[in-house]
Structure formats: structure tokens, C-alpha cells
């Protein structure tokens, strides 16, 4: 029985295709990528006031106190967020 000569290129091609016939190993299930970011730090704004009477002074003190409380609440929220995500 006559043998056909093997062509080296054909033999190498068939050998290189063999791994493609097998099934790849199972990959682990993918988890959704969740990016949770904390709010950015922004400067707190205090109202600029120039009281000229005691009543205006008392009112400006109340406005400054409210602005500082709001600023403290923002900072507290950012700190809590950073502690949760660290």
C-alpha cells in the first residue's frame, strides 16, 4: 500500500488545531462590578454678614450656627461613607 508523503505544514497545522477542539475550563461565575463612591468634599459656605445692631448680630449668629451645623453634617456623612468602603 503506497504511503502519501506528509507535508510538514499540513501536519503542523493539524497539530496546532487540536487544542481548539477541546472545551475550555469553566470560568468562575462573574460578579457584577459595583462602584460606590463617596460624595466629594466641597468647601462649606458661611454667609458673609455685617450686623450693625444687636438684633442683626443675634440673627447673624443663628445663620452662622445653622451653616456650621449643615457643614458638620456633610463632613459626618462623608466620613461614614469612607469608613464603609475602606
GICORPE-V424745 format. One line per field, one symbol per residue. phi: phi as a letter, one per 40 degrees, with the letter a starting at -180 (. if undefined). psi: psi as a letter, one per 40 degrees, with the letter a starting at -180 (. if undefined). burial: + if it has 16 or more other ideal C-beta (glycine too) atoms within 10 Angstrom, else -. A space follows every 10 residues. Layout:
phi = ???
psi = ???
burial = ???
//
This chain:
phi = .ccccccccc cccccccccc cccccccccc bccbbbbccc cbccbbccbb cbbccccccc cccccccccc cccccccccc ccccbc
psi = hihhhhhddd ddddddedde diiiihiihi iihhhhiiii hiihhhhhig ieiddddddd dddddddddd dddddddddd dddde.
burial = ---------- ---------- ---------- ---------- ---------- ---------- ---------- ---------- ------
//
